[in-house]
Structures are given as C-alpha cells and as structure tokens.
Amino acid sequence: MEQYLQLCQHILEHGFEKGDRTGTGTKSVFGYQMRFDLEKGFPLLTTKRTYFKLIKTELLWFLKGDTNVRTLIKDKNYIWNEWAFEKWVKSTEYQGPDMTDFGLRAAKDPEFAKIVDEQMEIFNENILNDDAFAETYGDLGPVYGKQWRSWPAANGETIDQIANVIEGIKNNPDSRRLIVTAWNPAEVDMMALPPCHSFFQFYVAGGKLSCQLYQRSADVFLGVPFNIASYALLTHLIAKECGLQVGEFVHTLGDAHIYSNHFDQVMEQLSRDTRELPKLLLADKSIFEMNSDDITLEGYNPHPPIKAPIAV
C-alpha cells in the first residue's frame, strides 16, 4: 500500500488549501492515479486497521440495490448513519438537544460528542424497531445501489447495470463499454450524498479482469482506504462470476483532499511501516447470492486504528 502513502505525502507537500462544503477546510490536489496489482495481495491498508466487515457489508448493500441504512445497522455497520441521522435531527419530529453542525461540534467538544452518541443510539433503535421511522429517515434517496441495480430509463423501465456489465464481460470481453455509473444528474439532488465514486469501467485481457474507478471527490484519510478495498473486492467478485482471474485495480481521483482536522492522523500513519497484504477468500457462490460470511480475509495484521472525525 505504498501507493496510498505516496498519495498522502504528495497532498501534504503539494496540496492547495481549499474551503469545502462542510466548512472544515482541506489540502487538495486534482487528478491523481494509483494502480494496484490484485494478484500481489488484497489492497487493505496495513498502516492502520481498516475494518473489512464494514467494507464488505456496504458493498453487498450496494449490490443488492438497497438504499436504506436499516440493512447496514442490522449488520452493525454505521458508516452511512450521519447522513440519515442528519435528516432526522433536522425534522420537526425530532425533539432532542440541538444537533446543528453535530459533526464539527462533537469533534471539538467531548461532552457534546457523548450527547450525539446518545441521540444516535435512539436513532438506531428507532430504525431497527419502527418500520415507518426507518422508511422516513433511514432511506438515503437514490444512492449507489439504486443507480447500480435499477437506473430509471426514459421508457419507465429500469436498467440493471451490474447484471448488464457481467453479461457484457462474458459475451463481449473486448467491449469498451463495460461501464457502470452512479452519477445520475436527474437524481443527484435527491441523494443524501452525491456519488463520490462516480463511475467505473472493466477491462479484460489475458484472462484477467481489471477495473478503473473514477472518484470525483476523495476523502483521503477516512474514505479512500475503504474505496480501494471496496472496488478491489468488487473486481474479485465480478471476475469470479465471469470465470476470470483478477488483474489491476486502477484508482483515478478528481479532488483528492485531506481535511485539516486529519493532518495529525495522516502524519502518524506515515510514520508507520507497511506490512504484508492479506489474501482474499471467496465462497463458491454467485455474486448475487453472497453474504458477509462468504467473504473472508487471511493474514491481515495491521497497525492499530487511528480515529478521526467525519465531515458531514
């Protein structure tokens, strides 16, 4: 994972200071590419523990076409909670303490962070136990899963991009149209968060499947390690479905940024040595039948995790 550490160093040394939607501030570069040979190990960060369960349950959530955090919360995956929680605390139904700018305030005030955790626990319980609440506040709009599996067509039907790209790889592997896009201009404003990993393309050569992702916005400390592992996993799953070996994962970044409140964490990570990459093990099942227990890692021995606040 030296490629990732080189990206971090490059941003710290050459990045421009820029404002952002969250008001946090960043150092940013534009246009950066990393390449990962998937035959040399599964690219899960070793300079800090990156929780693979969160990565695989999120990807399976996308692949099922799901858009409600209830499914993730059942798997104890809370990485999308902030956006759904924000919808609740901004509603007239919410009667708790003021949650304005809860992410930034919690990062600066440990006592307020405890209050946020208490309200988040109430939110999670309501999502799990109240169908109407989950339908109203758990749904994130037409985010990734919706676009991947049921893109709305002009004739009123829907397009299953994942099924289509698998059929394309099997039947026309030399095609230059093996593309899945999550960026739907007609529905971006209805999404809790516009797609950061916007579209990806597959390429078949020498019996191997490679994937290139274009990511318009890249939170380098928190998000990018997840994105690398998620699309590496997706490439493995699609390759298995199509009877191919894996080739490369190519990660192309638009605005690659480190938030100003992540600088210390990045420096700590850069001080650590890299370790051997783990091996990915997949059950003998179709991509459409996989569950979390069918996807495991062997030999993952990372450094301890490094916590940092998420910018909402």
C-alpha positions, -999 to 999 in steps of 0.1 A, spaced: 0 0 0 29 23 -6 8 39 -34 -16 52 -8 11 66 15 27 83 -15 -7 100 -22 -9 112 14 27 126 12 20 142 -21 -10 161 -8 8 173 23 37 186 2 19 199 -29 -17 204 -20 -36 237 -22 -55 249 8 -92 250 -1 -126 255 15 -152 229 13 -189 222 17 -185 211 54 -166 242 64 -137 221 77 -110 231 52 -87 208 32 -54 204 14 -62 192 -20 -48 181 -54 -66 175 -86 -61 144 -108 -41 116 -92 -39 79 -101 -29 48 -82 -25 12 -96 -29 -20 -75 -19 -54 -88 -46 -76 -73 -25 -108 -77 0 -94 -52 -24 -94 -23 -57 -78 -13 -51 -40 -10 -64 -34 25 -44 -7 44 -19 -21 69 -6 12 84 -39 14 103 -66 -12 109 -93 -8 83 -125 -27 92 -131 -51 64 -166 -61 77 -178 -25 71 -164 -26 35 -179 -59 25 -213 -53 41 -215 -19 24 -206 -34 -10 -231 -61 -6 -257 -34 3 -249 -16 -30 -251 -49 -50 -285 -57 -36 -298 -23 -48 -306 -13 -12 -306 24 -1 -319 22 35 -294 23 64 -316 -2 83 -299 -31 64 -264 -18 74 -274 -11 110 -286 -47 113 -250 -57 103 -236 -32 129 -223 -11 101 -229 26 109 -208 43 82 -238 59 65 -256 69 97 -245 105 98 -265 114 67 -296 96 78 -293 109 113 -289 145 100 -323 141 82 -339 131 114 -324 158 136 -334 185 111 -370 173 110 -400 187 130 -404 152 146 -370 155 164 -374 168 199 -340 163 214 -310 186 220 -298 209 193 -278 190 167 -268 218 144 -233 211 129 -232 180 152 -201 165 134 -179 195 138 -191 203 174 -186 167 185 -150 167 172 -142 197 193 -163 190 225 -161 155 241 -192 163 263 -212 172 232 -199 141 215 -215 120 243 -248 137 237 -246 130 199 -238 93 207 -269 91 229 -291 106 202 -276 83 176 -284 53 198 -320 64 199 -320 69 162 -305 33 156 -331 18 179 -359 36 161 -346 25 127 -345 -11 137 -378 -13 155 -401 12 138 -409 4 101 -424 39 95 -394 56 111 -370 35 90 -389 43 58 -389 80 65 -354 86 80 -334 55 70 -337 59 33 -309 79 17 -326 85 -16 -314 71 -50 -278 65 -40 -254 39 -53 -275 7 -50 -304 23 -68 -283 35 -97 -263 3 -100 -293 -21 -100 -323 0 -111 -313 31 -130 -346 47 -142 -349 46 -180 -368 71 -201 -395 45 -210 -404 39 -174 -385 7 -170 -352 3 -150 -317 -8 -161 -297 -33 -140 -262 -20 -147 -244 -47 -127 -262 -76 -144 -256 -59 -178 -219 -54 -173 -215 -90 -162 -232 -102 -193 -211 -79 -213 -179 -92 -198 -190 -128 -205 -202 -123 -241 -181 -94 -254 -150 -91 -233 -133 -67 -257 -160 -41 -254 -150 -6 -244 -185 -1 -229 -182 -22 -198 -192 8 -176 -213 13 -145 -222 48 -135 -237 61 -103 -238 98 -114 -273 104 -125 -278 142 -130 -316 139 -128 -314 124 -93 -283 138 -77 -303 164 -57 -325 136 -43 -294 117 -28 -283 121 8 -247 124 -7 -240 127 -44 -218 98 -55 -181 103 -47 -171 71 -66 -189 82 -97 -183 55 -124 -162 25 -131 -151 6 -162 -139 -30 -166 -112 -43 -190 -105 -79 -200 -71 -90 -213 -51 -122 -209 -78 -139 -190 -78 -112 -163 -103 -86 -153 -92 -51 -144 -113 -22 -131 -107 15 -132 -127 38 -109 -132 75 -113 -137 91 -80 -148 128 -82 -142 136 -45 -118 116 -23 -115 120 15 -80 105 16 -77 97 52 -111 82 60 -127 73 27 -100 63 2 -88 32 21 -124 19 21 -128 28 -16 -97 9 -26 -107 -22 -8 -143 -20 -19 -135 -18 -56 -108 -44 -53 -134 -67 -37 -159 -58 -64 -133 -67 -91 -127 -101 -74 -164 -108 -72 -171 -98 -109 -140 -118 -121 -152 -149 -102 -187 -145 -116 -173 -143 -151 -147 -171 -148 -117 -148 -149 -86 -141 -129 -80 -106 -114 -57 -80 -129 -54 -45 -117 -75 -20 -98 -68 15 -112 -80 43 -89 -83 77 -106 -91 106 -82 -105 140 -91 -104 163 -60 -82 143 -36 -81 160 -2 -70 157 34 -93 175 58 -75 200 81 -86 180 112 -70 149 98 -34 162 93 -21 148 126 -36 114 119 -21 113 84 14 121 99 10 93 124 1 69 96 31 80 75 54 72 104 44 35 104 58 7 83 38 -12 58 31 -49 63 23 -79 41 -11 -77 24 -38 -102 33 -53 -128 10 -90 -127 0 -111 -159 2 -145 -161 -15 -172 -188 -12 -182 -207 -43 -214 -187 -48 -228 -163 -74 -222 -126 -67 -260 -122 -63 -261 -149 -35 -231 -137 -15 -235 -127 21 -209 -113 45 -198 -147 59 -189 -158 23 -161 -132 21 -131 -135 44 -95 -124 47 -65 -145 56 -33 -130 71 -44 -94 79 -20 -80 105 -23 -42 105 -12 -15 129 -38 -2 154 -67 20 141 -64 58 141 -96 77 148 -107 109 131 -140 128 128 -161 125 97 -171 157 78 -208 157 71 
